[in-house]
Every structure is written in C-alpha cells, then in structure tokens.
C-alpha cells in the first residue's frame, strides 16, 4: 500500500505527484465517490477546475485513464453524516449527490438506503406476526 503523510492509496499518489493540498482538495470534493480520471486533463474538466491544469495533468499521468473511488481522508462525524444523509435520501437525492453533500462514501449511502428500506418493511412484518399471535 502506498503511504504519504496522512494519505494512502490514490490520495497518496495524488499527494506525491501534485502535492498534499491537491490530495486534500480531491478528498473534500470527491471523497467516497467513484469518478473517472481521464488520460489528458482538458480545460473545463472538473479535475482541472479543482486542482489546476498542471496538477490535474500530473494526476492523470499517474492514475488515469480509468474510474477510481476516491477515499475519504480522515473524515469523522459519521453519525451526524448518516442522519443528514437519511434526510437527503428522503428528499429524493441521488446516492452520489448525498455522498458528496455529507462527506461519506457512496457505498455507505447505498448501505444506509438498504437499512432504511429494511426498517420500513420490519414494522409491517412485526405487525402481521403480532396479529397472528392475537388471533
């Protein structure tokens, strides 16, 4: 596993080729979400807008082209994030949009959504079992 400072994996590579500030910006903007790293960093691409042309191209050269999941870099506060995520999911937001908004991985949002569905089904199941026992 590649390690640089507080970063591991993809973020360690970004820190190595574009600097630790670039790795922090990438983690804040895209942490926990899968994104595509192109072969060439063209003007207007989200990576160029986020890091600048030189740093974005360095990241593309080191990682791209391909889809990667950018890890969350040292984010805590998961209970608050999950509560907020549940509210946003109930408003109809997409998994990726919720993940970016609350700073958790898209995978976490998928698990949260599945748990929410299960909790909605469970009361109905328990109600039926209770009704059968009373009959």
MARVOMI-763734 format. One record per atom (N, C-alpha, C, CB): residue number from 1; residue in three letters; atom name; x, y, z. Coordinates in nm, 2 decimals. Glycine has a CB too. Layout:
% MARVOMI-763734
REC:NUM:ALA:CA:X:Y:Z
...
This chain:
% MARVOMI-763734
REC:1:UNK:N:0.08:-0.12:0.00
REC:1:UNK:CA:0.00:0.00:0.00
REC:1:UNK:C:0.09:0.12:0.00
REC:1:UNK:CB:-0.10:0.00:0.12
REC:2:UNK:N:0.05:0.22:-0.08
REC:2:UNK:CA:0.13:0.34:-0.09
REC:2:UNK:C:0.08:0.44:0.02
REC:2:UNK:CB:0.11:0.41:-0.23
REC:3:UNK:N:0.18:0.50:0.09
REC:3:UNK:CA:0.15:0.59:0.20
REC:3:UNK:C:0.24:0.71:0.19
REC:3:UNK:CB:0.18:0.52:0.34
REC:4:UNK:N:0.17:0.83:0.20
REC:4:UNK:CA:0.25:0.95:0.21
REC:4:UNK:C:0.18:1.04:0.31
REC:4:UNK:CB:0.25:1.02:0.06
REC:5:UNK:N:0.25:1.08:0.41
REC:5:UNK:CA:0.19:1.16:0.52
REC:5:UNK:C:0.07:1.09:0.58
REC:5:UNK:CB:0.16:1.30:0.46
REC:6:UNK:N:-0.04:1.16:0.57
REC:6:UNK:CA:-0.17:1.11:0.62
REC:6:UNK:C:-0.25:1.04:0.52
REC:6:UNK:CB:-0.25:1.22:0.69
REC:7:UNK:N:-0.19:1.02:0.40
REC:7:UNK:CA:-0.27:0.97:0.28
REC:7:UNK:C:-0.22:0.83:0.25
REC:7:UNK:CB:-0.25:1.06:0.17
REC:8:UNK:N:-0.32:0.75:0.20
REC:8:UNK:CA:-0.29:0.62:0.15
REC:8:UNK:C:-0.36:0.60:0.01
REC:8:UNK:CB:-0.34:0.51:0.25
REC:9:UNK:N:-0.31:0.50:-0.06
REC:9:UNK:CA:-0.38:0.47:-0.19
REC:9:UNK:C:-0.37:0.58:-0.29
REC:9:UNK:CB:-0.52:0.43:-0.16
REC:10:UNK:N:-0.49:0.60:-0.35
REC:10:UNK:CA:-0.50:0.70:-0.46
REC:10:UNK:C:-0.46:0.84:-0.41
REC:10:UNK:CB:-0.64:0.71:-0.51
REC:11:UNK:N:-0.50:0.87:-0.29
REC:11:UNK:CA:-0.47:1.01:-0.23
REC:11:UNK:C:-0.32:1.02:-0.21
REC:11:UNK:CB:-0.54:1.03:-0.10
REC:12:UNK:N:-0.25:0.91:-0.17
REC:12:UNK:CA:-0.10:0.92:-0.16
REC:12:UNK:C:-0.03:0.95:-0.29
REC:12:UNK:CB:-0.05:0.79:-0.09
REC:13:UNK:N:-0.09:0.89:-0.40
REC:13:UNK:CA:-0.03:0.91:-0.53
REC:13:UNK:C:-0.05:1.06:-0.57
REC:13:UNK:CB:-0.10:0.82:-0.64
REC:14:UNK:N:-0.18:1.11:-0.54
REC:14:UNK:CA:-0.21:1.25:-0.57
REC:14:UNK:C:-0.11:1.34:-0.49
REC:14:UNK:CB:-0.35:1.28:-0.54
REC:15:UNK:N:-0.09:1.31:-0.37
REC:15:UNK:CA:0.00:1.39:-0.28
REC:15:UNK:C:0.14:1.39:-0.34
REC:15:UNK:CB:-0.01:1.34:-0.14
REC:16:UNK:N:0.18:1.27:-0.38
REC:16:UNK:CA:0.32:1.26:-0.44
REC:16:UNK:C:0.34:1.34:-0.57
REC:16:UNK:CB:0.35:1.11:-0.47
REC:17:UNK:N:0.24:1.33:-0.66
REC:17:UNK:CA:0.26:1.40:-0.79
REC:17:UNK:C:0.21:1.54:-0.80
REC:17:UNK:CB:0.19:1.32:-0.89
REC:18:UNK:N:0.11:1.58:-0.71
REC:18:UNK:CA:0.05:1.71:-0.72
REC:18:UNK:C:0.05:1.79:-0.59
REC:18:UNK:CB:-0.09:1.70:-0.77
REC:19:UNK:N:0.10:1.73:-0.48
REC:19:UNK:CA:0.11:1.79:-0.35
REC:19:UNK:C:-0.01:1.75:-0.26
REC:19:UNK:CB:0.11:1.94:-0.37
REC:20:UNK:N:0.02:1.77:-0.13
REC:20:UNK:CA:-0.07:1.73:-0.03
REC:20:UNK:C:-0.20:1.82:-0.03
REC:20:UNK:CB:-0.01:1.74:0.11
REC:21:UNK:N:-0.19:1.94:-0.06
REC:21:UNK:CA:-0.31:2.03:-0.07
REC:21:UNK:C:-0.40:1.98:-0.18
REC:21:UNK:CB:-0.27:2.18:-0.10
REC:22:UNK:N:-0.34:1.93:-0.29
REC:22:UNK:CA:-0.43:1.88:-0.40
REC:22:UNK:C:-0.50:1.75:-0.36
REC:22:UNK:CB:-0.34:1.85:-0.53
REC:23:UNK:N:-0.43:1.67:-0.28
REC:23:UNK:CA:-0.49:1.55:-0.23
REC:23:UNK:C:-0.61:1.58:-0.13
REC:23:UNK:CB:-0.39:1.46:-0.15
REC:24:UNK:N:-0.59:1.68:-0.05
REC:24:UNK:CA:-0.69:1.73:0.04
REC:24:UNK:C:-0.81:1.78:-0.03
REC:24:UNK:CB:-0.64:1.83:0.14
REC:25:UNK:N:-0.79:1.86:-0.14
REC:25:UNK:CA:-0.90:1.92:-0.22
REC:25:UNK:C:-0.97:1.81:-0.29
REC:25:UNK:CB:-0.84:2.02:-0.32
REC:26:UNK:N:-0.90:1.71:-0.34
REC:26:UNK:CA:-0.97:1.60:-0.41
REC:26:UNK:C:-1.05:1.52:-0.31
REC:26:UNK:CB:-0.86:1.51:-0.48
REC:27:UNK:N:-1.00:1.49:-0.19
REC:27:UNK:CA:-1.07:1.42:-0.09
REC:27:UNK:C:-1.20:1.49:-0.05
REC:27:UNK:CB:-0.99:1.39:0.03
REC:28:UNK:N:-1.19:1.62:-0.03
REC:28:UNK:CA:-1.31:1.70:0.01
REC:28:UNK:C:-1.41:1.71:-0.10
REC:28:UNK:CB:-1.27:1.84:0.05
REC:29:UNK:N:-1.37:1.72:-0.22
REC:29:UNK:CA:-1.46:1.74:-0.34
REC:29:UNK:C:-1.52:1.60:-0.38
REC:29:UNK:CB:-1.39:1.80:-0.45
REC:30:UNK:N:-1.44:1.50:-0.38
REC:30:UNK:CA:-1.49:1.37:-0.44
REC:30:UNK:C:-1.47:1.25:-0.35
REC:30:UNK:CB:-1.41:1.35:-0.57
REC:31:UNK:N:-1.43:1.27:-0.23
REC:31:UNK:CA:-1.41:1.16:-0.13
REC:31:UNK:C:-1.53:1.07:-0.12
REC:31:UNK:CB:-1.37:1.21:0.00
REC:32:UNK:N:-1.51:0.94:-0.13
REC:32:UNK:CA:-1.62:0.84:-0.11
REC:32:UNK:C:-1.70:0.82:-0.24
REC:32:UNK:CB:-1.71:0.89:-0.01
REC:33:UNK:N:-1.66:0.88:-0.35
REC:33:UNK:CA:-1.74:0.87:-0.47
REC:33:UNK:C:-1.65:0.82:-0.58
REC:33:UNK:CB:-1.80:1.01:-0.51
REC:34:UNK:N:-1.70:0.73:-0.67
REC:34:UNK:CA:-1.63:0.69:-0.79
REC:34:UNK:C:-1.63:0.80:-0.89
REC:34:UNK:CB:-1.69:0.56:-0.85
REC:35:UNK:N:-1.51:0.82:-0.95
REC:35:UNK:CA:-1.50:0.92:-1.05
REC:35:UNK:C:-1.40:0.88:-1.16
REC:35:UNK:CB:-1.46:1.06:-1.00
REC:36:UNK:N:-1.42:0.94:-1.28
REC:36:UNK:CA:-1.33:0.90:-1.39
REC:36:UNK:C:-1.21:1.00:-1.40
REC:36:UNK:CB:-1.41:0.90:-1.52
REC:37:UNK:N:-1.09:0.94:-1.41
REC:37:UNK:CA:-0.97:1.02:-1.43
REC:37:UNK:C:-0.93:1.00:-1.57
REC:37:UNK:CB:-0.85:0.98:-1.33
REC:38:UNK:N:-0.93:1.11:-1.65
REC:38:UNK:CA:-0.91:1.09:-1.80
REC:38:UNK:C:-0.76:1.08:-1.82
REC:38:UNK:CB:-0.96:1.22:-1.87
REC:39:UNK:N:-0.73:1.05:-1.95
REC:39:UNK:CA:-0.58:1.04:-1.99
REC:39:UNK:C:-0.52:1.17:-1.99
REC:39:UNK:CB:-0.57:0.97:-2.13
REC:40:UNK:N:-0.60:1.27:-2.04
REC:40:UNK:CA:-0.55:1.41:-2.05
REC:40:UNK:C:-0.64:1.50:-1.98
REC:40:UNK:CB:-0.53:1.46:-2.20
REC:41:UNK:N:-0.58:1.60:-1.91
REC:41:UNK:CA:-0.66:1.70:-1.83
REC:41:UNK:C:-0.69:1.82:-1.92
REC:41:UNK:CB:-0.59:1.74:-1.70
REC:42:UNK:N:-0.81:1.82:-1.97
REC:42:UNK:CA:-0.85:1.93:-2.06
REC:42:UNK:C:-0.92:2.05:-1.99
REC:42:UNK:CB:-0.95:1.88:-2.17
REC:43:UNK:N:-0.90:2.17:-2.04
REC:43:UNK:CA:-0.96:2.28:-1.97
REC:43:UNK:C:-1.11:2.26:-1.96
REC:43:UNK:CB:-0.94:2.41:-2.05
REC:44:UNK:N:-1.17:2.30:-1.84
REC:44:UNK:CA:-1.31:2.28:-1.82
REC:44:UNK:C:-1.34:2.15:-1.75
REC:44:UNK:CB:-1.38:2.29:-1.94
REC:45:UNK:N:-1.25:2.05:-1.75
REC:45:UNK:CA:-1.28:1.93:-1.68
REC:45:UNK:C:-1.28:1.95:-1.53
REC:45:UNK:CB:-1.17:1.82:-1.72
REC:46:UNK:N:-1.36:1.88:-1.45
REC:46:UNK:CA:-1.38:1.90:-1.31
REC:46:UNK:C:-1.24:1.89:-1.24
REC:46:UNK:CB:-1.47:1.81:-1.25
REC:47:UNK:N:-1.15:1.81:-1.28
REC:47:UNK:CA:-1.02:1.79:-1.22
REC:47:UNK:C:-0.93:1.91:-1.24
REC:47:UNK:CB:-0.95:1.66:-1.27
REC:48:UNK:N:-0.94:1.97:-1.36
REC:48:UNK:CA:-0.86:2.09:-1.39
REC:48:UNK:C:-0.92:2.21:-1.30
REC:48:UNK:CB:-0.87:2.13:-1.54
REC:49:UNK:N:-1.05:2.22:-1.30
REC:49:UNK:CA:-1.11:2.32:-1.22
REC:49:UNK:C:-1.08:2.31:-1.07
REC:49:UNK:CB:-1.27:2.32:-1.23
REC:50:UNK:N:-1.06:2.19:-1.02
REC:50:UNK:CA:-1.04:2.16:-0.88
REC:50:UNK:C:-0.89:2.18:-0.84
REC:50:UNK:CB:-1.08:2.02:-0.84
REC:51:UNK:N:-0.80:2.13:-0.93
REC:51:UNK:CA:-0.66:2.13:-0.89
REC:51:UNK:C:-0.57:2.23:-0.97
REC:51:UNK:CB:-0.61:2.00:-0.91
REC:52:UNK:N:-0.62:2.27:-1.09
REC:52:UNK:CA:-0.53:2.35:-1.18
REC:52:UNK:C:-0.48:2.26:-1.28
REC:52:UNK:CB:-0.42:2.42:-1.10
REC:53:UNK:N:-0.44:2.32:-1.40
REC:53:UNK:CA:-0.40:2.24:-1.51
REC:53:UNK:C:-0.28:2.15:-1.49
REC:53:UNK:CB:-0.38:2.33:-1.63
REC:54:UNK:N:-0.17:2.21:-1.43
REC:54:UNK:CA:-0.05:2.13:-1.41
REC:54:UNK:C:-0.07:2.01:-1.32
REC:54:UNK:CB:0.06:2.22:-1.36
REC:55:UNK:N:-0.13:2.04:-1.20
REC:55:UNK:CA:-0.16:1.93:-1.10
REC:55:UNK:C:-0.25:1.83:-1.16
REC:55:UNK:CB:-0.21:2.00:-0.97
REC:56:UNK:N:-0.36:1.87:-1.23
REC:56:UNK:CA:-0.46:1.78:-1.28
REC:56:UNK:C:-0.39:1.68:-1.38
REC:56:UNK:CB:-0.57:1.85:-1.35
REC:57:UNK:N:-0.30:1.74:-1.47
REC:57:UNK:CA:-0.23:1.65:-1.57
REC:57:UNK:C:-0.14:1.56:-1.50
REC:57:UNK:CB:-0.15:1.74:-1.66
REC:58:UNK:N:-0.07:1.60:-1.39
REC:58:UNK:CA:0.01:1.51:-1.31
REC:58:UNK:C:-0.07:1.39:-1.26
REC:58:UNK:CB:0.08:1.59:-1.20
REC:59:UNK:N:-0.19:1.42:-1.21
REC:59:UNK:CA:-0.28:1.32:-1.15
REC:59:UNK:C:-0.32:1.22:-1.27
REC:59:UNK:CB:-0.40:1.38:-1.09
REC:60:UNK:N:-0.36:1.28:-1.38
REC:60:UNK:CA:-0.40:1.20:-1.50
REC:60:UNK:C:-0.28:1.11:-1.54
REC:60:UNK:CB:-0.44:1.29:-1.61
REC:61:UNK:N:-0.16:1.16:-1.55
REC:61:UNK:CA:-0.05:1.08:-1.59
REC:61:UNK:C:-0.02:0.97:-1.49
REC:61:UNK:CB:0.08:1.17:-1.60
REC:62:UNK:N:-0.04:0.99:-1.36
REC:62:UNK:CA:-0.01:0.89:-1.26
REC:62:UNK:C:-0.12:0.79:-1.24
REC:62:UNK:CB:0.02:0.96:-1.13
REC:63:UNK:N:-0.25:0.83:-1.26
REC:63:UNK:CA:-0.36:0.74:-1.22
REC:63:UNK:C:-0.44:0.70:-1.35
REC:63:UNK:CB:-0.45:0.81:-1.12
REC:64:UNK:N:-0.47:0.80:-1.44
REC:64:UNK:CA:-0.56:0.78:-1.55
REC:64:UNK:C:-0.51:0.69:-1.66
REC:64:UNK:CB:-0.60:0.90:-1.60
REC:65:UNK:N:-0.59:0.66:-1.76
REC:65:UNK:CA:-0.73:0.68:-1.75
REC:65:UNK:C:-0.80:0.57:-1.68
REC:65:UNK:CB:-0.79:0.70:-1.90
REC:66:UNK:N:-0.91:0.60:-1.62
REC:66:UNK:CA:-0.99:0.50:-1.55
REC:66:UNK:C:-1.07:0.55:-1.44
REC:66:UNK:CB:-0.90:0.39:-1.50
REC:67:UNK:N:-1.16:0.47:-1.39
REC:67:UNK:CA:-1.25:0.50:-1.28
REC:67:UNK:C:-1.19:0.46:-1.15
REC:67:UNK:CB:-1.39:0.44:-1.30
REC:68:UNK:N:-1.19:0.55:-1.06
REC:68:UNK:CA:-1.14:0.52:-0.92
REC:68:UNK:C:-1.23:0.57:-0.82
REC:68:UNK:CB:-1.00:0.59:-0.90
REC:69:UNK:N:-1.23:0.51:-0.70
REC:69:UNK:CA:-1.30:0.56:-0.59
REC:69:UNK:C:-1.21:0.63:-0.50
REC:69:UNK:CB:-1.37:0.44:-0.51
REC:70:UNK:N:-1.24:0.76:-0.49
REC:70:UNK:CA:-1.15:0.85:-0.41
REC:70:UNK:C:-1.18:0.82:-0.26
REC:70:UNK:CB:-1.17:1.00:-0.45
REC:71:UNK:N:-1.09:0.79:-0.18
REC:71:UNK:CA:-1.12:0.76:-0.04
REC:71:UNK:C:-1.15:0.89:0.04
REC:71:UNK:CB:-1.00:0.69:0.03
REC:72:UNK:N:-1.22:0.87:0.15
REC:72:UNK:CA:-1.24:0.98:0.24
REC:72:UNK:C:-1.11:1.00:0.32
REC:72:UNK:CB:-1.37:0.95:0.34
REC:73:UNK:N:-1.07:1.12:0.33
REC:73:UNK:CA:-0.94:1.14:0.41
REC:73:UNK:C:-0.97:1.19:0.55
REC:73:UNK:CB:-0.86:1.24:0.33
REC:74:UNK:N:-0.97:1.10:0.64
REC:74:UNK:CA:-0.98:1.14:0.78
REC:74:UNK:C:-1.11:1.21:0.82
REC:74:UNK:CB:-0.87:1.23:0.82
REC:75:UNK:N:-1.22:1.17:0.76
REC:75:UNK:CA:-1.35:1.24:0.80
REC:75:UNK:C:-1.41:1.16:0.91
REC:75:UNK:CB:-1.45:1.24:0.68
REC:76:UNK:N:-1.46:1.23:1.01
REC:76:UNK:CA:-1.53:1.16:1.13
REC:76:UNK:C:-1.67:1.19:1.12
REC:76:UNK:CB:-1.47:1.21:1.26
REC:77:UNK:N:-1.73:1.22:1.23
REC:77:UNK:CA:-1.87:1.26:1.24
REC:77:UNK:C:-1.97:1.17:1.16
REC:77:UNK:CB:-1.88:1.40:1.19
REC:78:UNK:N:-1.95:1.04:1.16
REC:78:UNK:CA:-2.03:0.96:1.08
REC:78:UNK:C:-2.18:0.95:1.12
REC:78:UNK:CB:-1.98:0.82:1.08
REC:79:UNK:N:-2.21:0.96:1.25
REC:79:UNK:CA:-2.34:0.95:1.30
REC:79:UNK:C:-2.42:1.07:1.25
REC:79:UNK:CB:-2.35:0.94:1.45
REC:80:UNK:N:-2.36:1.19:1.26
REC:80:UNK:CA:-2.43:1.31:1.21
REC:80:UNK:C:-2.45:1.30:1.06
REC:80:UNK:CB:-2.35:1.44:1.25
REC:81:UNK:N:-2.34:1.25:0.99
REC:81:UNK:CA:-2.35:1.24:0.84
REC:81:UNK:C:-2.46:1.15:0.80
REC:81:UNK:CB:-2.21:1.20:0.79
REC:82:UNK:N:-2.47:1.04:0.87
REC:82:UNK:CA:-2.58:0.94:0.83
REC:82:UNK:C:-2.72:1.00:0.86
REC:82:UNK:CB:-2.56:0.81:0.92
REC:83:UNK:N:-2.73:1.07:0.97
REC:83:UNK:CA:-2.86:1.14:0.99
REC:83:UNK:C:-2.90:1.23:0.88
REC:83:UNK:CB:-2.86:1.21:1.13
REC:84:UNK:N:-2.80:1.32:0.85
REC:84:UNK:CA:-2.82:1.41:0.74
REC:84:UNK:C:-2.85:1.34:0.61
REC:84:UNK:CB:-2.70:1.51:0.73
REC:85:UNK:N:-2.77:1.24:0.58
REC:85:UNK:CA:-2.79:1.16:0.46
REC:85:UNK:C:-2.93:1.10:0.45
REC:85:UNK:CB:-2.68:1.05:0.45
REC:86:UNK:N:-2.98:1.05:0.56
REC:86:UNK:CA:-3.11:0.99:0.56
REC:86:UNK:C:-3.22:1.10:0.52
REC:86:UNK:CB:-3.15:0.93:0.70
REC:87:UNK:N:-3.20:1.22:0.57
REC:87:UNK:CA:-3.29:1.33:0.54
REC:87:UNK:C:-3.28:1.36:0.39
REC:87:UNK:CB:-3.26:1.46:0.62
REC:88:UNK:N:-3.16:1.37:0.33
REC:88:UNK:CA:-3.15:1.40:0.19
REC:88:UNK:C:-3.20:1.29:0.10
REC:88:UNK:CB:-3.00:1.42:0.16
REC:89:UNK:N:-3.18:1.16:0.14
REC:89:UNK:CA:-3.24:1.05:0.07
REC:89:UNK:C:-3.39:1.06:0.07
REC:89:UNK:CB:-3.19:0.91:0.13
REC:90:UNK:N:-3.45:1.09:0.18
REC:90:UNK:CA:-3.60:1.11:0.19
REC:90:UNK:C:-3.65:1.22:0.10
REC:90:UNK:CB:-3.64:1.13:0.33
REC:91:UNK:N:-3.56:1.32:0.07
REC:91:UNK:CA:-3.60:1.42:-0.03
REC:91:UNK:C:-3.58:1.38:-0.17
REC:91:UNK:CB:-3.51:1.55:0.00
REC:92:UNK:N:-3.52:1.26:-0.19
REC:92:UNK:CA:-3.51:1.21:-0.33
REC:92:UNK:C:-3.38:1.24:-0.40
REC:92:UNK:CB:-3.62:1.27:-0.41
REC:93:UNK:N:-3.28:1.27:-0.32
REC:93:UNK:CA:-3.14:1.30:-0.38
REC:93:UNK:C:-3.08:1.17:-0.42
REC:93:UNK:CB:-3.05:1.37:-0.28
REC:94:UNK:N:-2.99:1.17:-0.52
REC:94:UNK:CA:-2.92:1.05:-0.57
REC:94:UNK:C:-2.82:1.01:-0.46
REC:94:UNK:CB:-2.86:1.08:-0.71
REC:95:UNK:N:-2.77:0.88:-0.47
REC:95:UNK:CA:-2.67:0.84:-0.38
REC:95:UNK:C:-2.54:0.92:-0.39
REC:95:UNK:CB:-2.64:0.69:-0.41
REC:96:UNK:N:-2.50:0.95:-0.51
REC:96:UNK:CA:-2.37:1.02:-0.53
REC:96:UNK:C:-2.38:1.16:-0.48
REC:96:UNK:CB:-2.34:1.02:-0.68
REC:97:UNK:N:-2.50:1.23:-0.50
REC:97:UNK:CA:-2.52:1.36:-0.46
REC:97:UNK:C:-2.52:1.37:-0.30
REC:97:UNK:CB:-2.65:1.42:-0.51
REC:98:UNK:N:-2.58:1.27:-0.24
REC:98:UNK:CA:-2.59:1.27:-0.09
REC:98:UNK:C:-2.45:1.24:-0.04
REC:98:UNK:CB:-2.68:1.16:-0.05
REC:99:UNK:N:-2.37:1.15:-0.10
REC:99:UNK:CA:-2.24:1.12:-0.05
REC:99:UNK:C:-2.15:1.24:-0.06
REC:99:UNK:CB:-2.18:1.00:-0.14
REC:100:UNK:N:-2.15:1.31:-0.16
REC:100:UNK:CA:-2.07:1.44:-0.17
REC:100:UNK:C:-2.12:1.54:-0.07
REC:100:UNK:CB:-2.08:1.49:-0.32
REC:101:UNK:N:-2.25:1.55:-0.05
REC:101:UNK:CA:-2.30:1.66:0.04
REC:101:UNK:C:-2.26:1.63:0.18
REC:101:UNK:CB:-2.45:1.66:0.02
REC:102:UNK:N:-2.26:1.51:0.22
REC:102:UNK:CA:-2.24:1.48:0.37
REC:102:UNK:C:-2.10:1.43:0.39
REC:102:UNK:CB:-2.34:1.38:0.42
REC:103:UNK:N:-2.02:1.40:0.29
REC:103:UNK:CA:-1.88:1.36:0.31
REC:103:UNK:C:-1.86:1.22:0.35
REC:103:UNK:CB:-1.82:1.45:0.41
REC:104:UNK:N:-1.94:1.13:0.30
REC:104:UNK:CA:-1.93:0.98:0.32
REC:104:UNK:C:-1.92:0.91:0.19
REC:104:UNK:CB:-2.04:0.92:0.41
REC:105:UNK:N:-1.88:0.79:0.19
REC:105:UNK:CA:-1.87:0.72:0.06
REC:105:UNK:C:-2.01:0.68:0.00
REC:105:UNK:CB:-1.79:0.59:0.08
REC:106:UNK:N:-2.01:0.67:-0.13
REC:106:UNK:CA:-2.13:0.63:-0.20
REC:106:UNK:C:-2.18:0.49:-0.15
REC:106:UNK:CB:-2.11:0.63:-0.35
REC:107:UNK:N:-2.08:0.40:-0.12
REC:107:UNK:CA:-2.11:0.27:-0.06
REC:107:UNK:C:-2.18:0.28:0.07
REC:107:UNK:CB:-1.98:0.19:-0.05
REC:108:UNK:N:-2.14:0.38:0.15
REC:108:UNK:CA:-2.21:0.40:0.28
REC:108:UNK:C:-2.36:0.44:0.26
REC:108:UNK:CB:-2.14:0.51:0.36
REC:109:UNK:N:-2.38:0.52:0.16
REC:109:UNK:CA:-2.51:0.57:0.13
REC:109:UNK:C:-2.60:0.45:0.08
REC:109:UNK:CB:-2.51:0.68:0.02
REC:110:UNK:N:-2.54:0.37:0.00
REC:110:UNK:CA:-2.62:0.25:-0.05
REC:110:UNK:C:-2.66:0.16:0.07
REC:110:UNK:CB:-2.53:0.17:-0.15
REC:111:UNK:N:-2.56:0.14:0.16
REC:111:UNK:CA:-2.60:0.06:0.28
REC:111:UNK:C:-2.70:0.13:0.36
REC:111:UNK:CB:-2.47:0.03:0.36
REC:112:UNK:N:-2.69:0.26:0.38
REC:112:UNK:CA:-2.79:0.33:0.45
REC:112:UNK:C:-2.93:0.32:0.39
REC:112:UNK:CB:-2.75:0.48:0.47
REC:113:UNK:N:-2.93:0.34:0.26
REC:113:UNK:CA:-3.06:0.33:0.19
REC:113:UNK:C:-3.12:0.19:0.21
REC:113:UNK:CB:-3.04:0.36:0.04
REC:114:UNK:N:-3.04:0.08:0.20
REC:114:UNK:CA:-3.09:-0.05:0.22
REC:114:UNK:C:-3.14:-0.07:0.36
REC:114:UNK:CB:-2.98:-0.16:0.19
REC:115:UNK:N:-3.07:-0.02:0.46
REC:115:UNK:CA:-3.12:-0.02:0.60
REC:115:UNK:C:-3.25:0.05:0.62
REC:115:UNK:CB:-3.02:0.03:0.70
REC:116:UNK:N:-3.26:0.16:0.55
REC:116:UNK:CA:-3.39:0.24:0.56
REC:116:UNK:C:-3.51:0.16:0.50
REC:116:UNK:CB:-3.38:0.38:0.49
REC:117:UNK:N:-3.48:0.09:0.39
REC:117:UNK:CA:-3.59:0.01:0.33
REC:117:UNK:C:-3.62:-0.10:0.42
REC:117:UNK:CB:-3.54:-0.04:0.19
REC:118:UNK:N:-3.52:-0.17:0.48
REC:118:UNK:CA:-3.55:-0.28:0.57
REC:118:UNK:C:-3.63:-0.23:0.70
REC:118:UNK:CB:-3.41:-0.34:0.62
REC:119:UNK:N:-3.60:-0.12:0.75
REC:119:UNK:CA:-3.67:-0.07:0.86
REC:119:UNK:C:-3.81:-0.03:0.83
REC:119:UNK:CB:-3.60:0.06:0.92
REC:120:UNK:N:-3.84:0.01:0.71
REC:120:UNK:CA:-3.97:0.03:0.66
REC:120:UNK:C:-4.05:-0.10:0.65
REC:120:UNK:CB:-3.98:0.11:0.53
REC:121:UNK:N:-3.99:-0.20:0.61
REC:121:UNK:CA:-4.06:-0.33:0.60
REC:121:UNK:C:-4.08:-0.40:0.73
REC:121:UNK:CB:-3.98:-0.42:0.50
REC:122:UNK:N:-3.98:-0.39:0.83
REC:122:UNK:CA:-3.99:-0.46:0.95
REC:122:UNK:C:-4.11:-0.43:1.03
REC:122:UNK:CB:-3.87:-0.43:1.03
REC:123:UNK:N:-4.15:-0.31:1.05
REC:123:UNK:CA:-4.27:-0.29:1.14
REC:123:UNK:C:-4.39:-0.36:1.08
REC:123:UNK:CB:-4.30:-0.14:1.14
REC:124:UNK:N:-4.41:-0.36:0.95
REC:124:UNK:CA:-4.52:-0.43:0.88
REC:124:UNK:C:-4.51:-0.58:0.92
REC:124:UNK:CB:-4.51:-0.41:0.73
REC:125:UNK:N:-4.39:-0.64:0.91
REC:125:UNK:CA:-4.37:-0.78:0.94
REC:125:UNK:C:-4.41:-0.81:1.08
REC:125:UNK:CB:-4.23:-0.83:0.91
REC:126:UNK:N:-4.36:-0.73:1.18
REC:126:UNK:CA:-4.39:-0.75:1.32
REC:126:UNK:C:-4.54:-0.73:1.35
REC:126:UNK:CB:-4.31:-0.65:1.40
REC:127:UNK:N:-4.60:-0.64:1.28
REC:127:UNK:CA:-4.75:-0.62:1.30
REC:127:UNK:C:-4.82:-0.74:1.26
REC:127:UNK:CB:-4.79:-0.49:1.22
REC:128:UNK:N:-4.78:-0.80:1.15
REC:128:UNK:CA:-4.85:-0.92:1.10
REC:128:UNK:C:-4.83:-1.04:1.20
REC:128:UNK:CB:-4.80:-0.96:0.96
REC:129:UNK:N:-4.71:-1.06:1.25
REC:129:UNK:CA:-4.68:-1.16:1.34
REC:129:UNK:C:-4.76:-1.14:1.47
REC:129:UNK:CB:-4.53:-1.17:1.37
REC:130:UNK:N:-4.77:-1.02:1.52
REC:130:UNK:CA:-4.84:-0.99:1.64
REC:130:UNK:C:-4.99:-1.02:1.62
REC:130:UNK:CB:-4.82:-0.84:1.68
REC:131:UNK:N:-5.04:-0.98:1.50
REC:131:UNK:CA:-5.19:-1.00:1.47
REC:131:UNK:C:-5.21:-1.15:1.47
REC:131:UNK:CB:-5.23:-0.94:1.34
REC:132:UNK:N:-5.12:-1.23:1.42
REC:132:UNK:CA:-5.14:-1.38:1.41
REC:132:UNK:C:-5.14:-1.44:1.55
REC:132:UNK:CB:-5.03:-1.45:1.33
REC:133:UNK:N:-5.06:-1.39:1.64
REC:133:UNK:CA:-5.05:-1.44:1.78
REC:133:UNK:C:-5.18:-1.41:1.85
REC:133:UNK:CB:-4.93:-1.38:1.85
REC:134:UNK:N:-5.24:-1.29:1.83
REC:134:UNK:CA:-5.36:-1.25:1.90
REC:134:UNK:C:-5.48:-1.33:1.85
REC:134:UNK:CB:-5.38:-1.10:1.88
REC:135:UNK:N:-5.48:-1.38:1.72
REC:135:UNK:CA:-5.59:-1.45:1.66
REC:135:UNK:C:-5.61:-1.59:1.72
REC:135:UNK:CB:-5.57:-1.46:1.52
